[in-house]
Amino acid sequence: MVLLRRADGDRLKRVLLLATTTGYQIRAFGEAAAKLGIRLIFASDRCDQIEDPWWDQAIPVRFHDEERSVNAVIDAGGPPPDGIVAVGDRPVVLGARLAQRYGLPWHSPEAAAVSRHKMLTRQALQRAGLPTPVFESVAIDADPRALAGRLSFPLVVKPQALSGSRGVMRVNDEAEFVVAFERLAALLHSPDVRKEQDSAHERALIESFIPGREYAVEGVMTNGALRVLAIFDKPDPLDGPFFEETIYLTPSSAPADDQRRIESAVERAACAIGLSHGPIHAECRLDGKTAYVLEVAARPIGGLCSRVLRFCDPADLDGDPVSLEELLLRHALGRDVAQLLRESAASGVMMIPIPKRGVFRRVEGVPEAACVPGVEEVRITAKPDASLIPLPEGKSYLGFIFARGATAGIVETALREAHGRLRFVIDREVAVVT
């Protein structure tokens, strides 16, 4: 393998950012790069038939065609980057392959591939002796009625490589299983999913349901060691039939012993998968004293949710807060981020769920919601006249509510009160007869 060496000198540091064209975080990384005085180079799945449609000079890539995309980035010219960041599940394997070609520290391509494949993750954790649900992979074209008779319930049916709880359903008996499996098969056969050209979508994952509270962990790995940046509580029960995430709160209100169990389990899981250098975002459930790691993604928290995290340098109390994106850019450049600590205030975000299917018209009550004490912003991201599809088929939210306060309880109350002031105007879809 030929490693492309980086040139030294006083030139502007460059970080390669891989993301989908719909990623919310691109602007946040751009702002962080401007603050740090570094240059971002974009590579995204933009259209390669239109001359720079987003005015960002992005290199067009295809995440399903990794070798061709690696060559496209290298052939784009210019000095090799000094660091790499991948945003979203699909770009992580390409990011790992590029890091390998450039000789940059990052998660290995093999570990990145495992991290975005739920079945491969289960197998890696099982081999490492970590707690896992009972699981199996089945073809999406299998007969669910033939499968149902040999299964134990309750269980969860899910895709192997979709994110954001899309396609994830709990079932409690054979009849529910048949309906859910057929529903998942229809989703995985949909044009929206098939265009990803991912062989993981040919099979579904069936696993036993794990009860308990669910948590998310944001962290960064450096040479195989995990540093936890935040543990997020998910105060709304995630017991099914769908698993739509709504509120994230930090710092966690879990007892200290439970937090240590969560952190230990996530680090062991990341190492079992083979992740070693770069951001991670993990999801886990705590059932009694047992922490079950559901996934460890080789990427930061998605969407606009990163805004809940702010960091500061205790040695520079008058300095501006440091965003998660700035922290990750520093880490990608090999700079020490150990001194950056999460702010003392509690913070949280509500991912505004889609209440029903239909055509989105507007949200009323946004000014009233924004006036709730502790609420920092109400951001509606859905576009007027867009079709809204709730989970399990949907893949987006109506928007986000952000809040800060002295405690996580105060933040949660502010988020719920703000959401209660919003009124959603959604019209029924009208079938078109041809």
C-alpha positions as CSV (number, residue, x, y, z in Angstrom):
1,M,0.0,0.0,0.0
2,V,1.3,3.4,-0.9
3,L,1.0,6.1,1.8
4,L,0.6,9.6,0.5
5,R,2.7,11.8,2.8
6,R,1.6,15.2,3.9
7,A,3.8,18.2,3.2
8,D,5.2,20.2,6.1
9,G,5.5,23.9,6.2
10,D,3.5,27.0,7.2
11,R,0.6,26.4,4.9
12,L,-3.0,26.5,6.1
13,K,-3.9,23.2,7.8
14,R,-6.5,21.2,5.9
15,V,-9.1,18.8,7.1
16,L,-11.1,16.6,4.8
17,L,-14.8,16.5,5.8
18,L,-16.9,13.6,4.4
19,A,-20.7,14.1,4.7
20,T,-23.9,13.6,2.8
21,T,-25.4,16.6,1.1
22,T,-28.3,16.7,3.5
23,G,-26.1,16.7,6.7
24,Y,-27.0,19.4,9.2
25,Q,-23.6,19.7,10.7
26,I,-21.7,20.9,7.6
27,R,-22.2,24.6,8.5
28,A,-21.2,24.0,12.1
29,F,-17.9,22.5,11.0
30,G,-17.4,25.4,8.6
31,E,-17.9,27.9,11.4
32,A,-15.5,25.9,13.6
33,A,-12.9,25.8,10.9
34,A,-13.1,29.5,10.4
35,K,-12.6,30.1,14.1
36,L,-9.5,27.8,14.1
37,G,-8.1,29.3,10.9
38,I,-8.0,26.0,9.0
39,R,-9.4,25.0,5.6
40,L,-12.1,22.4,5.1
41,I,-12.1,20.3,2.0
42,F,-15.6,18.7,1.4
43,A,-16.4,15.4,-0.1
44,S,-20.0,14.5,-0.4
45,D,-22.5,12.5,-2.5
46,R,-23.5,15.6,-4.5
47,C,-24.5,15.4,-8.1
48,D,-21.4,15.1,-10.3
49,Q,-23.3,16.2,-13.5
50,I,-23.9,19.8,-12.2
51,E,-21.0,22.2,-11.8
52,D,-20.6,22.8,-8.1
53,P,-24.4,23.0,-7.2
54,W,-23.8,23.8,-3.6
55,W,-21.0,26.4,-4.2
56,D,-18.8,24.5,-1.7
57,Q,-16.2,23.1,-4.2
58,A,-17.1,19.6,-2.8
59,I,-15.5,16.6,-4.4
60,P,-18.3,14.3,-5.6
61,V,-18.1,10.8,-4.2
62,R,-20.4,7.7,-4.0
63,F,-20.3,6.0,-0.6
64,H,-21.2,2.6,-2.1
65,D,-18.3,2.8,-4.5
66,E,-15.4,3.2,-2.1
67,E,-12.4,2.5,-4.3
68,R,-13.6,4.9,-7.0
69,S,-14.4,7.5,-4.4
70,V,-11.0,7.2,-2.8
71,N,-9.4,7.8,-6.2
72,A,-11.7,10.7,-6.8
73,V,-10.6,12.5,-3.7
74,I,-6.9,11.8,-4.3
75,D,-7.2,12.8,-8.0
76,A,-8.8,16.1,-7.0
77,G,-5.2,17.3,-6.3
78,G,-3.8,19.7,-3.8
79,P,-1.8,18.8,-0.7
80,P,-3.0,15.7,1.3
81,P,-5.2,16.7,4.2
82,D,-3.8,17.0,7.8
83,G,-6.9,15.3,9.3
84,I,-10.2,13.6,8.4
85,V,-13.7,13.8,9.9
86,A,-16.7,11.8,8.7
87,V,-20.2,12.9,9.5
88,G,-23.0,10.3,9.3
89,D,-23.0,6.5,9.1
90,R,-22.5,6.1,5.4
91,P,-19.3,8.2,5.0
92,V,-17.3,6.5,7.8
93,V,-15.9,3.6,5.8
94,L,-14.8,5.9,3.0
95,G,-13.2,8.2,5.6
96,A,-11.3,5.3,7.1
97,R,-10.0,4.1,3.8
98,L,-8.8,7.6,2.9
99,A,-7.1,8.0,6.3
100,Q,-5.4,4.7,5.6
101,R,-4.2,5.9,2.2
102,Y,-3.0,9.2,3.6
103,G,-1.3,7.6,6.6
104,L,-3.5,9.5,9.1
105,P,-4.5,8.1,12.5
106,W,-8.2,7.0,12.3
107,H,-10.5,4.0,12.8
108,S,-9.5,1.2,10.5
109,P,-11.7,0.5,7.5
110,E,-12.6,-2.9,8.8
111,A,-13.7,-1.5,12.2
112,A,-15.7,1.3,10.5
113,A,-17.5,-1.2,8.4
114,V,-18.4,-3.3,11.4
115,S,-19.6,-0.2,13.3
116,R,-22.3,0.7,10.7
117,H,-23.6,-2.9,10.4
118,K,-25.7,-4.0,13.3
119,M,-25.3,-7.7,12.7
120,L,-21.5,-7.5,12.4
121,T,-21.5,-5.4,15.6
122,R,-23.5,-8.1,17.5
123,Q,-21.1,-10.7,16.4
124,A,-18.0,-8.7,17.4
125,L,-19.5,-8.0,20.9
126,Q,-20.5,-11.7,21.3
127,R,-17.0,-12.9,20.4
128,A,-15.6,-10.5,23.0
129,G,-17.8,-12.0,25.7
130,L,-19.9,-8.8,26.1
131,P,-23.6,-8.9,26.9
132,T,-25.7,-9.0,23.8
133,P,-29.4,-9.8,23.0
134,V,-30.1,-13.1,21.3
135,F,-30.0,-12.4,17.6
136,E,-30.1,-13.7,14.1
137,S,-30.0,-12.4,10.6
138,V,-32.6,-13.4,8.0
139,A,-33.2,-12.5,4.4
140,I,-35.9,-9.8,3.9
141,D,-37.6,-12.1,1.3
142,A,-38.0,-14.9,3.8
143,D,-41.6,-16.0,4.7
144,P,-42.3,-14.3,8.1
145,R,-45.1,-16.8,8.9
146,A,-42.6,-19.7,8.7
147,L,-40.2,-17.7,10.9
148,A,-42.7,-16.7,13.5
149,G,-43.5,-20.2,14.8
150,R,-39.9,-20.7,16.1
151,L,-39.3,-17.3,17.7
152,S,-39.5,-16.2,21.4
153,F,-41.2,-12.9,22.2
154,P,-40.9,-10.0,22.8
155,L,-38.3,-9.2,20.2
156,V,-37.2,-6.4,17.9
157,V,-37.1,-6.4,14.2
158,K,-34.7,-4.0,12.6
159,P,-32.6,-3.2,9.5
160,Q,-28.9,-4.0,9.5
161,A,-27.7,-0.6,8.3
162,L,-30.2,2.2,8.7
163,S,-29.8,4.8,11.4
164,G,-32.0,7.0,13.6
165,S,-34.3,4.1,14.7
166,R,-35.7,3.9,11.1
167,G,-37.4,0.5,10.5
168,V,-36.9,-0.6,14.2
169,M,-40.1,-2.3,15.6
170,R,-40.9,-4.2,18.7
171,V,-43.2,-7.2,18.4
172,N,-44.9,-9.2,21.1
173,D,-46.4,-12.2,19.3
174,E,-46.5,-14.0,16.0
175,A,-49.2,-11.9,14.4
176,E,-47.3,-8.6,15.2
177,F,-44.1,-10.2,13.9
178,V,-45.6,-11.0,10.5
179,V,-46.9,-7.4,10.1
180,A,-43.7,-5.8,11.2
181,F,-41.5,-8.0,9.1
182,E,-43.5,-7.3,6.0
183,R,-43.4,-3.6,6.8
184,L,-39.6,-3.7,7.2
185,A,-39.2,-5.6,3.9
186,A,-41.3,-3.0,2.1
187,L,-39.1,-0.3,3.5
188,L,-35.9,-2.0,2.5
189,H,-37.3,-2.6,-1.0
190,S,-38.2,1.1,-1.3
191,P,-36.3,3.2,-3.9
192,D,-35.1,5.5,-1.2
193,V,-33.2,2.7,0.5
194,R,-32.3,0.7,-2.6
195,K,-30.4,3.7,-4.1
196,E,-27.8,3.2,-1.3
197,Q,-26.7,0.0,-3.1
198,D,-25.8,-1.6,0.3
199,S,-25.9,-5.4,0.5
200,A,-26.8,-5.0,4.2
201,H,-30.3,-4.1,3.2
202,E,-30.8,-7.6,1.8
203,R,-31.3,-9.0,5.3
204,A,-33.0,-8.0,8.6
205,L,-31.8,-8.4,12.1
206,I,-34.1,-10.1,14.7
207,E,-33.1,-9.9,18.3
208,S,-34.6,-10.3,21.8
209,F,-36.0,-7.1,23.4
210,I,-33.8,-5.7,26.2
211,P,-35.7,-3.8,28.9
212,G,-34.4,-0.9,30.8
213,R,-33.4,2.8,30.5
214,E,-31.6,3.8,27.3
215,Y,-28.6,6.2,27.2
216,A,-26.3,7.7,24.5
217,V,-22.6,8.2,24.9
218,E,-20.6,10.8,23.0
219,G,-16.8,10.3,23.0
220,V,-13.5,10.5,21.2
221,M,-10.9,7.8,21.0
222,T,-7.2,8.5,20.9
223,N,-4.8,5.6,20.1
224,G,-7.4,3.1,21.5
225,A,-8.3,4.9,24.6
226,L,-11.8,6.3,25.0
227,R,-12.6,9.7,26.5
228,V,-16.2,10.1,27.3
229,L,-17.4,13.6,26.5
230,A,-21.0,13.2,27.7
231,I,-23.6,10.7,28.7
232,F,-27.1,11.5,27.6
233,D,-30.2,10.4,29.4
234,K,-33.2,9.6,27.3
235,P,-36.1,10.3,29.7
236,D,-38.9,9.1,27.5
237,P,-39.4,5.3,27.7
238,L,-38.2,3.5,24.5
239,D,-40.2,0.3,24.8
240,G,-41.9,0.2,21.4
241,P,-43.7,-0.4,19.2
242,F,-41.4,2.1,17.6
243,F,-38.3,3.7,19.0
244,E,-38.4,7.4,18.2
245,E,-35.9,9.3,20.1
246,T,-37.1,12.6,21.5
247,I,-35.2,14.2,24.4
248,Y,-31.5,14.0,25.1
249,L,-30.3,15.4,28.5
250,T,-26.8,15.9,29.9
251,P,-25.2,15.5,32.4
252,S,-26.8,12.2,33.1
253,S,-28.9,11.8,36.3
254,A,-27.9,8.1,36.5
255,P,-26.1,7.0,39.7
256,A,-22.3,7.2,39.5
257,D,-22.0,3.4,39.6
258,D,-24.4,3.1,36.6
259,Q,-22.5,5.8,34.7
260,R,-19.2,3.9,35.3
261,R,-20.9,0.7,34.0
262,I,-22.1,2.5,30.9
263,E,-18.6,4.0,30.2
264,S,-16.8,0.7,30.7
265,A,-19.2,-1.2,28.5
266,V,-18.9,1.3,25.7
267,E,-15.1,1.3,25.8
268,R,-15.0,-2.5,25.8
269,A,-17.5,-2.5,22.9
270,A,-15.5,0.0,20.9
271,C,-12.3,-2.0,21.3
272,A,-14.2,-5.2,20.4
273,I,-15.3,-3.7,17.2
274,G,-11.8,-2.4,16.6
275,L,-12.4,1.3,16.8
276,S,-9.3,3.2,17.8
277,H,-9.0,6.8,16.8
278,G,-11.7,9.4,16.2
279,P,-15.2,10.3,17.3
280,I,-17.7,7.7,18.5
281,H,-21.4,7.8,19.3
282,A,-22.8,4.9,21.3
283,E,-26.3,3.7,22.3
284,C,-26.8,1.4,25.2
285,R,-29.5,0.0,27.6
286,L,-29.0,-0.6,31.3
287,D,-31.0,-3.6,32.5
288,G,-30.4,-3.8,36.3
289,K,-26.6,-3.8,36.6
290,T,-25.9,-5.0,33.1
291,A,-25.1,-2.5,30.3
292,Y,-26.0,-3.7,26.8
293,V,-24.3,-1.8,24.1
294,L,-26.6,-1.6,21.1
295,E,-24.2,0.2,18.7
296,V,-21.0,2.1,18.6
297,A,-20.9,4.4,15.5
298,A,-17.6,5.7,14.3
299,R,-18.9,9.3,14.0
300,P,-20.2,12.1,16.2
301,I,-23.8,12.7,17.3
302,G,-25.9,13.5,14.2
303,G,-28.0,16.4,13.0
304,L,-28.2,19.6,15.0
305,C,-28.0,17.7,18.3
306,S,-24.3,18.5,18.7
307,R,-25.4,22.0,19.8
308,V,-26.2,20.7,23.2
309,L,-22.5,20.2,23.8
310,R,-20.2,23.1,24.7
311,F,-16.7,22.8,26.2
312,C,-14.4,25.2,27.9
313,D,-10.7,25.3,28.9
314,P,-10.3,25.8,32.6
315,A,-7.0,27.6,31.9
316,D,-8.8,30.1,29.7
317,L,-12.0,31.0,31.5
318,D,-12.5,34.2,29.4
319,G,-12.3,32.2,26.1
320,D,-15.3,31.5,23.9
321,P,-17.1,28.2,24.3
322,V,-15.7,25.4,22.2
323,S,-18.2,23.4,20.1
324,L,-18.1,19.7,19.5
325,E,-17.2,20.4,15.9
326,E,-14.2,22.5,17.0
327,L,-13.1,19.9,19.4
328,L,-13.2,17.2,16.7
329,L,-11.3,19.4,14.2
330,R,-8.6,19.9,16.8
331,H,-8.5,16.2,17.5
332,A,-8.3,15.4,13.8
333,L,-5.2,17.6,13.5
334,G,-3.5,15.8,16.4
335,R,-3.9,18.5,18.9
336,D,-4.5,17.7,22.6
337,V,-8.1,18.1,23.6
338,A,-7.8,16.6,27.1
339,Q,-8.0,20.0,28.7
340,L,-11.4,20.8,27.2
341,L,-14.2,20.0,29.7
342,R,-18.0,20.1,29.1
343,E,-19.6,23.2,30.5
344,S,-21.1,23.0,34.0
345,A,-24.7,23.9,33.0
346,A,-27.1,21.2,32.1
347,S,-28.3,21.1,28.5
348,G,-30.7,19.2,26.3
349,V,-32.4,18.9,23.0
350,M,-35.8,17.7,21.9
351,M,-36.0,16.2,18.4
352,I,-39.5,17.3,17.5
353,P,-41.4,14.1,16.4
354,I,-43.7,13.9,13.4
355,P,-47.2,13.5,14.9
356,K,-48.8,12.0,11.8
357,R,-48.4,11.4,8.1
358,G,-49.4,14.2,5.8
359,V,-48.3,17.4,4.1
360,F,-46.6,19.9,6.3
361,R,-48.0,23.4,6.2
362,R,-46.6,25.2,9.2
363,V,-45.9,25.3,12.9
364,E,-47.7,27.8,15.1
365,G,-46.6,29.0,18.5
366,V,-42.9,29.1,17.8
367,P,-42.4,32.6,19.4
368,E,-44.4,31.4,22.5
369,A,-42.2,28.2,22.7
370,A,-39.0,30.2,22.4
371,C,-40.1,32.4,25.4
372,V,-40.1,29.5,27.8
373,P,-37.3,30.2,30.4
374,G,-34.2,28.1,29.6
375,V,-35.1,27.6,25.9
376,E,-32.3,28.9,23.7
377,E,-33.8,28.1,20.3
378,V,-36.7,26.5,18.5
379,R,-35.5,25.5,15.0
380,I,-38.1,24.1,12.5
381,T,-36.3,22.2,9.8
382,A,-39.2,20.7,7.9
383,K,-40.0,22.6,4.7
384,P,-43.6,23.8,4.0
385,D,-45.5,21.5,1.6
386,A,-43.1,18.7,2.3
387,S,-44.5,15.2,2.8
388,L,-44.1,14.0,6.4
389,I,-43.6,10.4,7.2
390,P,-43.3,9.3,10.8
391,L,-41.3,6.3,12.1
392,P,-40.7,3.5,11.4
393,E,-40.6,4.4,7.7
394,G,-39.6,8.1,8.2
395,K,-36.1,9.4,8.7
396,S,-36.4,13.0,9.8
397,Y,-37.9,15.3,12.5
398,L,-39.9,18.4,12.3
399,G,-37.1,20.3,14.0
400,F,-35.3,20.8,17.3
401,I,-35.7,22.6,20.6
402,F,-32.6,23.5,22.6
403,A,-32.5,24.4,26.3
404,R,-30.0,25.0,29.1
405,G,-30.4,25.3,32.9
406,A,-29.0,24.6,36.3
407,T,-30.1,21.0,36.3
408,A,-31.2,18.4,33.8
409,G,-34.6,18.4,35.4
410,I,-35.1,22.1,34.7
411,V,-34.0,21.6,31.1
412,E,-36.4,18.7,30.6
413,T,-39.3,20.7,32.0
414,A,-38.4,23.6,29.6
415,L,-38.2,21.4,26.6
416,R,-41.6,19.8,27.3
417,E,-43.3,23.1,28.0
418,A,-41.9,24.6,24.8
419,H,-43.1,21.6,22.8
420,G,-46.5,21.9,24.4
421,R,-46.9,25.4,23.0
422,L,-46.3,24.3,19.4
423,R,-49.3,23.6,17.1
424,F,-48.6,21.6,14.0
425,V,-50.7,22.2,10.8
426,I,-50.5,19.0,8.7
427,D,-52.9,18.3,5.9
428,R,-54.0,14.9,4.8
429,E,-52.2,13.5,1.7
430,V,-54.5,13.5,-1.4
431,A,-54.1,10.4,-3.6
432,V,-53.5,11.2,-7.2
433,V,-55.5,9.1,-9.6
434,T,-54.1,8.7,-13.1
